[in-house]
Amino acid sequence: MTQKNVKPTALANEPKPETIQEWDRIHQVHPWAAMNAWRDYENMLIEEANGIYLYDSSGRKFIDGPGGMWCVQIGYGREEMANAIAKQVLKLPYASPWTNTTEPSALLAKKIADLAPGDLNNVFFTTGGSTAVDTALRAVHFLNNRLGRTGKKIVIAREKGYHGSTYLASTVSGKERDKTQFDVESRLVHFLPNVNPYTRPDSMRVEDWCDEKVADLENAINEVGADKVGAFIAEPILCSGGVIIPPSGYHKRTLEICRRHDILYISDEVVTGFGRLGHWFASKDVFDIEPDMITCAKGLTSGYLPLGACIISDKIMERMTGTDDVLFSNGYTYSGHPVSCVAALKNIEIMEQEQILEHVREISPYFQERLQKLKEFSIVGDVRGVGLVGCIEGKPDIDNHTIDDERKLGALLDEACEELGLLVRPLINMAVFSPPLIITKEQIDDMFDIIEKALEKVTIQLSS
């Protein structure tokens, strides 16, 4: 595809970019807005995108480091995707999932079941990742009520884990480091301590750290009571928490503990699913586990349209089945939306035809090699990643630094990268990137060359 360097001239009757941004400031409340300044944001006005690049209203070109929000697997500007979506809109834009099915949703359910590991053959479509997680948690409640175990509802989750913004999903999220004014259902969750190997004592081996983190789960079950714990929810990689990769063997050992105590294992693959680590799903192919449920979204459609799914194993569905007519009364107006499902089918088709998963597996070692070289900078405390996802964790080069010092470092790095033509996702003192999976070796070099120049600049700024 031809990359575009400037945007077309705006038509005379179109509002000017500064007018659009003013309307945005006045009328649109963005996710995670600071409420003391929600009308003061100068959000970049993105007008076009192509391949791995975004273009703002002035025509400036940026590498999309975060890949949208971890989701733009096949890249921007896919004409075949636009054609598939348009065709379905004209043929059948919507049908109620309560009383009808559609060809796209049935085909996609079968395709996902074929791609998912083990006996995860049952697909419940949702509107995105948060509602996929809510569906999984409601399935836990339904199952245990069905079995007469009405007290077996507590979910064990992990500090730094992020599972969404809806009420149940946010309840089991342990990511925040700052204050919040939102309520959660604290009676339904028990958090495990941070699994990040970077935080272990200097003298501790990674293997011993793994033992300790596995013991955290066993201890939590003993503390709460196995008769009260319904599920363990875990991202294979704690992505929004800072690309935290648990130590080798952790996932399989925690799954074994869950099996021993009849606790459902929910693998949240909203980020890692659909190619980010070079496989359709990371649970089995990367971490050698077959969970009871997998939640997915994001890369399912490469962000072209909203869609999520909760994939449930045959074993769990059979346990939920009864002889009476009790309904699994969970659902959404846009469950199995035919246009979104067509986008997902086309997305999967493109990934298969272009061998994008194979490309990810081939190019990831070079991506990770460039990432590891960033440890040479004094303001970098840690770098970590796997597949085509990475994180730089900044460490202010001063004694007894505060969270404000960390926030300043992260903001400076974000600003420096943007000035040089790269967007990253700032998370306090961290910069996270998960570029479109079609990225080439040359583009990886471009991205990391910018990061290195930005780190050099920030190092000078902080030392002056």
C-alpha positions as a printed NumPy array, in Angstrom:
array([[  0.   ,   0.   ,   0.   ],
       [  1.168,   3.538,  -0.759],
       [  1.954,   5.528,   2.376],
       [  0.565,   9.051,   2.477],
       [  2.637,  11.892,   3.869],
       [  0.089,  14.696,   3.808],
       [ -3.656,  14.793,   4.105],
       [ -5.916,  16.123,   1.336],
       [ -6.91 ,  19.784,   1.515],
       [-10.069,  20.272,   3.545],
       [-13.24 ,  21.271,   1.712],
       [-14.399,  24.85 ,   2.145],
       [-17.545,  23.914,   4.084],
       [-15.791,  21.591,   6.523],
       [-15.073,  22.873,  10.039],
       [-11.448,  23.8  ,  10.589],
       [ -9.309,  21.501,  12.763],
       [ -9.128,  24.088,  15.535],
       [-12.93 ,  24.278,  15.567],
       [-13.232,  20.504,  15.807],
       [-10.773,  20.452,  18.686],
       [-12.69 ,  23.2  ,  20.454],
       [-15.937,  21.214,  20.125],
       [-14.082,  18.172,  21.421],
       [-12.901,  20.091,  24.492],
       [-16.35 ,  21.477,  25.222],
       [-18.556,  18.471,  24.511],
       [-16.644,  15.17 ,  24.576],
       [-15.603,  13.493,  27.814],
       [-12.698,  11.175,  27.032],
       [-11.759,   7.978,  28.897],
       [ -9.647,   8.475,  32.011],
       [ -9.993,  12.274,  31.913],
       [ -8.625,  14.288,  34.842],
       [-11.723,  15.9  ,  36.305],
       [ -9.923,  19.083,  37.352],
       [ -9.02 ,  19.737,  33.711],
       [-11.361,  17.764,  31.497],
       [-12.05 ,  20.766,  29.266],
       [ -8.382,  21.692,  29.016],
       [ -7.119,  18.712,  27.028],
       [ -5.383,  19.291,  23.709],
       [ -6.011,  15.859,  22.236],
       [ -4.32 ,  15.236,  18.928],
       [ -6.814,  15.365,  16.086],
       [ -6.175,  12.252,  13.99 ],
       [ -7.574,  12.541,  10.491],
       [ -6.128,   9.623,   8.545],
       [ -4.256,   6.373,   8.95 ],
       [ -2.425,   3.974,   6.681],
       [ -0.382,   0.87 ,   7.472],
       [  1.319,   1.512,  10.836],
       [  1.039,   5.293,  10.528],
       [ -1.351,   7.956,  11.802],
       [ -1.695,  11.479,  10.384],
       [ -2.87 ,  14.461,  12.386],
       [ -4.887,  17.41 ,  11.089],
       [ -1.733,  19.224,   9.949],
       [ -0.528,  16.221,   7.977],
       [  2.195,  15.18 ,  10.44 ],
       [  3.027,  11.482,  10.302],
       [  3.386,   9.281,  13.392],
       [  4.265,   5.64 ,  13.961],
       [  1.357,   4.193,  15.936],
       [  3.349,   2.618,  18.743],
       [  0.369,   1.396,  20.798],
       [ -1.393,  -0.038,  17.743],
       [ -4.507,   1.954,  18.575],
       [ -5.288,   0.475,  21.974],
       [ -3.4  ,  -2.832,  21.539],
       [ -5.782,  -3.724,  18.733],
       [ -4.814,  -2.725,  15.182],
       [ -3.255,  -6.029,  14.146],
       [ -3.544,  -5.837,  10.349],
       [ -2.805,  -2.122,  10.106],
       [ -4.874,   0.767,   8.848],
       [ -6.407,   1.468,   5.462],
       [ -7.411,  -2.062,   4.421],
       [ -9.659,  -1.663,   1.404],
       [-10.765,  -5.292,   1.544],
       [-11.967,  -4.74 ,   5.107],
       [-13.92 ,  -1.636,   4.09 ],
       [-15.541,  -3.522,   1.207],
       [-16.555,  -6.467,   3.408],
       [-18.076,  -4.125,   5.992],
       [-19.929,  -2.078,   3.363],
       [-21.316,  -5.18 ,   1.665],
       [-22.704,  -6.53 ,   4.938],
       [-24.196,  -3.145,   5.874],
       [-26.191,  -3.17 ,   2.649],
       [-27.158,  -6.841,   2.956],
       [-28.092,  -7.003,   6.652],
       [-26.902,  -4.327,   9.083],
       [-28.556,  -5.785,  12.194],
       [-30.67 ,  -8.629,  13.54 ],
       [-31.767,  -9.251,  17.106],
       [-29.56 , -11.91 ,  18.734],
       [-32.439, -12.894,  21.044],
       [-34.614, -14.371,  18.324],
       [-32.399, -14.699,  15.253],
       [-29.006, -15.774,  14.074],
       [-27.017, -14.485,  11.119],
       [-24.567, -16.135,   8.795],
       [-21.612, -13.947,   9.932],
       [-22.128, -14.662,  13.639],
       [-22.527, -18.412,  13.112],
       [-19.468, -18.585,  10.842],
       [-17.397, -16.569,  13.295],
       [-18.463, -18.667,  16.283],
       [-17.346, -21.811,  14.428],
       [-14.065, -20.181,  13.386],
       [-13.225, -19.035,  16.917],
       [-14.053, -22.479,  18.296],
       [-11.667, -24.002,  15.732],
       [ -8.879, -21.594,  16.723],
       [ -9.342, -21.83 ,  20.489],
       [ -7.53 , -24.522,  22.486],
       [ -8.982, -27.709,  23.928],
       [-12.744, -27.9  ,  24.323],
       [-13.383, -24.152,  24.302],
       [-16.103, -24.548,  21.692],
       [-18.839, -22.195,  22.895],
       [-18.735, -18.515,  21.967],
       [-20.822, -15.795,  23.583],
       [-20.442, -12.54 ,  21.636],
       [-20.202,  -9.237,  23.482],
       [-19.566,  -5.595,  22.68 ],
       [-15.914,  -5.524,  23.776],
       [-13.405,  -6.715,  26.347],
       [-15.131,  -5.368,  29.461],
       [-18.436,  -7.036,  28.631],
       [-16.601, -10.25 ,  27.712],
       [-15.106, -10.289,  31.214],
       [-18.479,  -9.449,  32.761],
       [-19.97 , -12.383,  30.87 ],
       [-17.282, -14.735,  32.173],
       [-17.845, -13.604,  35.757],
       [-21.612, -13.914,  35.405],
       [-21.091, -17.438,  34.087],
       [-19.157, -18.234,  37.281],
       [-22.069, -16.95 ,  39.363],
       [-24.623, -18.805,  37.255],
       [-22.738, -22.091,  37.461],
       [-22.311, -22.037,  41.215],
       [-25.903, -20.984,  41.808],
       [-26.912, -23.832,  39.509],
       [-24.863, -26.275,  41.595],
       [-26.281, -24.946,  44.863],
       [-22.945, -23.397,  45.841],
       [-24.304, -19.897,  46.343],
       [-21.335, -18.799,  48.437],
       [-18.687, -19.802,  45.885],
       [-18.494, -16.405,  44.156],
       [-15.252, -14.678,  45.119],
       [-12.835, -14.038,  42.275],
       [ -9.109, -14.082,  42.904],
       [ -7.348, -11.506,  40.732],
       [ -3.898,  -9.955,  40.609],
       [ -2.474,  -6.588,  41.519],
       [ -1.617,  -4.693,  38.295],
       [ -4.171,  -6.73 ,  36.362],
       [ -6.645,  -4.83 ,  34.203],
       [ -9.888,  -6.366,  32.988],
       [-12.129,  -3.484,  31.946],
       [-14.313,  -0.545,  32.926],
       [-17.737,  -2.088,  33.494],
       [-18.718,  -2.732,  37.104],
       [-17.728,  -6.382,  37.443],
       [-14.662,  -6.026,  35.216],
       [-13.409,  -3.014,  37.164],
       [-14.064,  -4.851,  40.424],
       [-11.475,  -7.486,  39.507],
       [ -8.965,  -4.951,  38.113],
       [ -6.006,  -4.178,  40.361],
       [ -4.066,  -1.772,  38.172],
       [ -4.517,   1.662,  39.676],
       [ -1.75 ,   3.471,  41.541],
       [ -3.699,   6.686,  41.933],
       [ -6.867,   7.515,  43.844],
       [-10.273,   6.791,  42.355],
       [-13.797,   7.867,  43.216],
       [-15.467,   4.82 ,  41.659],
       [-17.087,   2.1  ,  43.726],
       [-16.375,  -1.576,  43.161],
       [-17.898,  -4.721,  44.662],
       [-15.052,  -5.481,  47.045],
       [-16.918,  -8.469,  48.54 ],
       [-16.443, -10.326,  45.262],
       [-12.686, -10.049,  44.84 ],
       [ -9.43 , -10.944,  46.56 ],
       [ -6.179,  -9.603,  45.088],
       [ -2.835, -11.365,  44.923],
       [  0.402,  -9.383,  45.31 ],
       [  2.379,  -8.156,  42.294],
       [  3.853, -10.974,  40.179],
       [  6.385,  -8.747,  38.403],
       [  9.855, -10.374,  38.631],
       [ 11.399,  -6.877,  38.412],
       [ 10.121,  -6.143,  41.926],
       [ 11.743,  -9.173,  43.576],
       [ 14.643,  -8.679,  46.026],
       [ 18.033,  -8.414,  44.318],
       [ 19.232, -11.601,  45.976],
       [ 16.202, -13.711,  44.973],
       [ 16.311, -16.098,  42.025],
       [ 13.476, -15.938,  39.512],
       [ 12.647, -19.587,  40.301],
       [ 12.198, -18.739,  43.983],
       [ 10.088, -15.747,  43.041],
       [  7.858, -18.056,  41.012],
       [  7.468, -20.361,  44.001],
       [  6.447, -17.4  ,  46.131],
       [  3.906, -16.129,  43.612],
       [  2.35 , -19.57 ,  43.195],
       [  2.167, -19.834,  46.975],
       [  0.328, -16.499,  47.036],
       [ -2.561, -18.144,  45.2  ],
       [ -2.63 , -21.209,  47.416],
       [ -2.471, -19.019,  50.531],
       [ -5.304, -16.814,  49.265],
       [ -7.518, -19.838,  48.647],
       [ -6.788, -21.127,  52.145],
       [ -7.472, -17.697,  53.617],
       [-10.754, -17.092,  51.799],
       [-11.848, -20.735,  51.706],
       [-12.016, -22.901,  48.61 ],
       [-15.772, -23.207,  49.117],
       [-16.038, -19.442,  48.599],
       [-13.664, -18.945,  45.645],
       [-15.412, -19.265,  42.302],
       [-12.722, -18.223,  39.84 ],
       [ -9.196, -17.025,  39.224],
       [ -8.866, -14.415,  36.454],
       [ -5.46 , -13.794,  34.919],
       [ -4.05 , -12.115,  31.842],
       [ -1.261, -14.231,  30.353],
       [  0.668, -10.951,  30.356],
       [ -0.504,  -8.077,  32.544],
       [ -0.466,  -5.659,  29.644],
       [ -2.033,  -2.434,  30.882],
       [ -0.271,  -2.945,  34.193],
       [  3.043,  -2.477,  32.382],
       [  3.618,  -5.59 ,  30.254],
       [  4.317,  -7.735,  33.31 ],
       [  5.377, -11.247,  32.357],
       [  4.987, -13.76 ,  35.194],
       [  7.931, -16.131,  35.692],
       [  8.195, -19.308,  33.65 ],
       [  5.914, -22.065,  34.894],
       [  3.638, -19.737,  36.853],
       [  0.572, -20.121,  34.649],
       [  0.6  , -23.9  ,  34.549],
       [  1.118, -24.238,  38.298],
       [ -1.683, -21.811,  39.123],
       [ -4.02 , -23.669,  36.769],
       [ -3.218, -26.923,  38.574],
       [ -4.107, -25.291,  41.904],
       [ -7.433, -24.103,  40.48 ],
       [ -8.247, -27.572,  39.191],
       [ -7.478, -29.079,  42.599],
       [ -9.931, -26.723,  44.313],
       [-12.643, -26.71 ,  41.6  ],
       [-12.005, -23.033,  40.853],
       [-12.672, -21.838,  37.31 ],
       [ -9.7  , -20.391,  35.437],
       [-10.492, -17.37 ,  33.246],
       [ -7.721, -16.377,  30.851],
       [ -8.183, -12.752,  29.822],
       [ -6.738, -12.598,  26.304],
       [ -8.283,  -9.301,  25.286],
       [ -4.764,  -8.068,  24.448],
       [ -2.774, -11.254,  23.848],
       [ -5.362, -12.946,  21.635],
       [ -5.299, -12.791,  17.843],
       [ -1.632, -12.587,  17.121],
       [  0.073, -10.241,  19.553],
       [  2.407, -13.052,  20.662],
       [  2.426, -14.821,  17.303],
       [ -0.505, -17.177,  17.962],
       [ -4.278, -16.945,  17.835],
       [ -4.338, -17.447,  21.601],
       [ -1.416, -17.327,  24.007],
       [ -2.921, -19.554,  26.708],
       [ -2.038, -22.885,  25.136],
       [  0.538, -22.068,  22.459],
       [  2.725, -19.808,  24.618],
       [  1.95 , -20.729,  28.224],
       [  0.738, -24.346,  27.867],
       [ -2.596, -23.999,  29.661],
       [ -6.181, -24.805,  28.675],
       [ -8.398, -22.527,  30.754],
       [-12.116, -22.897,  31.4  ],
       [-12.884, -19.61 ,  29.687],
       [-11.053, -17.168,  27.442],
       [-12.125, -13.581,  26.975],
       [-11.103, -11.736,  23.814],
       [-11.774,  -8.521,  21.882],
       [ -9.408,  -5.856,  20.434],
       [ -7.404,  -7.808,  17.828],
       [-10.477,  -9.888,  16.982],
       [-11.485,  -7.183,  14.488],
       [ -8.188,  -5.254,  14.432],
       [-10.154,  -2.371,  15.885],
       [-12.178,  -1.804,  12.729],
       [-15.436,  -2.379,  14.626],
       [-16.303,  -3.131,  18.281],
       [-16.644,  -6.824,  19.162],
       [-15.736,  -9.112,  22.031],
       [-16.306, -12.72 ,  22.987],
       [-16.334, -14.99 ,  25.989],
       [-15.305, -18.511,  24.961],
       [-16.513, -21.232,  27.334],
       [-15.377, -24.852,  27.495],
       [-17.681, -27.778,  26.867],
       [-17.055, -29.028,  30.398],
       [-18.322, -25.789,  31.933],
       [-21.322, -25.57 ,  29.612],
       [-22.298, -29.117,  30.533],
       [-22.131, -28.263,  34.233],
       [-24.306, -25.191,  33.621],
       [-26.938, -27.272,  31.836],
       [-29.958, -28.508,  33.79 ],
       [-33.324, -30.146,  33.254],
       [-35.367, -27.01 ,  33.946],
       [-35.76 , -23.91 ,  31.809],
       [-33.629, -21.443,  33.788],
       [-32.272, -18.825,  31.407],
       [-28.682, -17.66 ,  31.106],
       [-30.096, -14.141,  31.076],
       [-26.987, -12.305,  29.998],
       [-26.846, -10.51 ,  26.667],
       [-26.383,  -7.304,  24.759],
       [-28.325,  -5.588,  22.   ],
       [-25.249,  -5.876,  19.791],
       [-24.242,  -9.446,  20.659],
       [-23.155, -11.157,  17.459],
       [-23.624,  -7.969,  15.45 ],
       [-23.452,  -9.152,  11.815],
       [-21.313,  -6.264,  10.563],
       [-18.82 ,  -6.607,  13.408],
       [-18.696, -10.367,  12.85 ],
       [-17.967,  -9.85 ,   9.146],
       [-15.114,  -7.531,  10.138],
       [-13.724, -10.247,  12.421],
       [-14.008, -12.898,   9.715],
       [-12.236, -10.655,   7.197],
       [ -9.587,  -9.818,   9.79 ],
       [ -8.866, -13.503,  10.406],
       [ -8.852, -14.181,   6.666],
       [ -6.266, -11.439,   6.082],
       [ -4.093, -12.733,   8.908],
       [ -4.215, -16.24 ,   7.478],
       [ -3.624, -15.266,   3.851],
       [ -0.736, -12.936,   4.662],
       [  0.719, -15.303,   7.293],
       [  0.789, -12.514,   9.838],
       [  1.182, -14.875,  12.814],
       [  4.245, -16.401,  11.176],
       [  5.564, -12.889,  10.527],
       [  5.147, -12.003,  14.208],
       [  7.055, -15.101,  15.298],
       [  9.798, -14.36 ,  12.782],
       [ 10.269, -10.679,  13.589],
       [  9.638, -10.683,  17.361],
       [ 13.207, -11.697,  18.33 ],
       [ 14.557,  -8.603,  16.556],
       [ 11.892,  -6.409,  18.185],
       [ 12.859,  -7.76 ,  21.605],
       [ 16.589,  -7.394,  20.833],
       [ 16.151,  -3.684,  20.121],
       [ 14.028,  -3.365,  23.252],
       [ 16.681,  -4.929,  25.494],
       [ 19.32 ,  -2.451,  24.305],
       [ 17.379,   0.334,  25.999],
       [ 18.644,  -0.917,  29.368],
       [ 21.824,   1.026,  28.628],
       [ 20.119,   4.292,  29.579],
       [ 20.515,   5.334,  33.223],
       [ 16.867,   6.462,  33.485],
       [ 15.593,   3.039,  32.372],
       [ 14.96 ,   0.744,  35.314],
       [ 13.616,  -2.198,  33.345],
       [ 12.522,  -3.244,  29.879],
       [ 10.321,  -6.23 ,  29.28 ],
       [  8.268,  -7.733,  26.531],
       [  7.338, -10.758,  24.468],
       [  6.066, -11.051,  20.924],
       [  5.247,  -7.6  ,  19.561],
       [  4.585,  -5.912,  22.87 ],
       [  7.097,  -4.087,  25.033],
       [  7.451,  -1.734,  27.976],
       [ 10.087,   0.695,  29.181],
       [  9.884,   1.307,  32.922],
       [ 11.578,   4.573,  33.75 ],
       [ 13.516,   5.068,  36.962],
       [ 14.35 ,   8.652,  37.956],
       [ 18.092,   8.882,  38.584],
       [ 17.63 ,  10.426,  42.039],
       [ 17.432,   9.011,  45.555],
       [ 14.04 ,   8.56 ,  47.211],
       [ 12.112,   9.544,  44.119],
       [  8.352,  10.008,  44.361],
       [  5.453,   9.092,  42.093],
       [  5.488,  12.716,  40.91 ],
       [  9.09 ,  12.232,  39.784],
       [  8.035,   9.071,  37.952],
       [  5.108,  10.856,  36.348],
       [  7.383,  13.673,  35.166],
       [  9.785,  11.191,  33.562],
       [  6.966,   9.418,  31.771],
       [  5.454,  12.677,  30.518],
       [  8.807,  13.911,  29.19 ],
       [  9.415,  10.627,  27.359],
       [  5.94 ,  10.688,  25.85 ],
       [  6.444,  14.284,  24.7  ],
       [  9.887,  13.598,  23.243],
       [  8.662,  10.567,  21.283],
       [  5.723,  12.517,  19.876],
       [  7.984,  15.362,  18.747],
       [ 10.067,  12.811,  16.831],
       [  7.086,  11.128,  15.169],
       [  6.253,   8.214,  17.469],
       [  3.205,   7.717,  19.657],
       [  3.607,   5.544,  22.762],
       [  1.183,   4.788,  25.557],
       [  2.342,   6.521,  28.756],
       [  1.554,   4.754,  32.058],
       [  2.962,   7.028,  34.793],
       [  6.698,   6.153,  34.551],
       [  6.278,   3.602,  31.775],
       [  6.   ,   3.736,  28.002],
       [  4.2  ,   0.811,  26.406],
       [  4.087,  -0.106,  22.742],
       [  2.291,  -2.785,  20.748],
       [  2.519,  -1.762,  17.085],
       [  0.433,  -3.213,  14.274],
       [  1.539,  -6.777,  13.572],
       [  2.425,  -5.938,   9.981],
       [  5.399,  -3.83 ,  11.12 ],
       [  8.607,  -4.514,   9.176],
       [ 12.167,  -4.783,  10.416],
       [ 12.95 ,  -1.372,   8.931],
       [  9.965,   0.149,  10.718],
       [ 11.036,  -1.492,  13.978],
       [ 14.392,   0.244,  13.537],
       [ 12.639,   3.547,  12.89 ],
       [ 10.582,   3.12 ,  16.056],
       [ 13.46 ,   2.207,  18.344],
       [ 15.75 ,   4.84 ,  16.829],
       [ 13.163,   7.414,  17.877],
       [ 12.869,   5.903,  21.364],
       [ 16.647,   6.041,  21.788],
       [ 16.778,   9.696,  20.728],
       [ 13.895,  10.475,  23.088],
       [ 15.648,   8.746,  25.99 ],
       [ 18.814,  10.708,  25.263],
       [ 16.843,  13.962,  25.333],
       [ 14.971,  13.117,  28.557],
       [ 18.2  ,  12.038,  30.263],
       [ 19.661,  15.492,  29.553],
       [ 16.477,  17.245,  30.653],
       [ 16.366,  15.448,  33.98 ],
       [ 20.037,  16.025,  34.705],
       [ 19.981,  19.766,  34.001]])
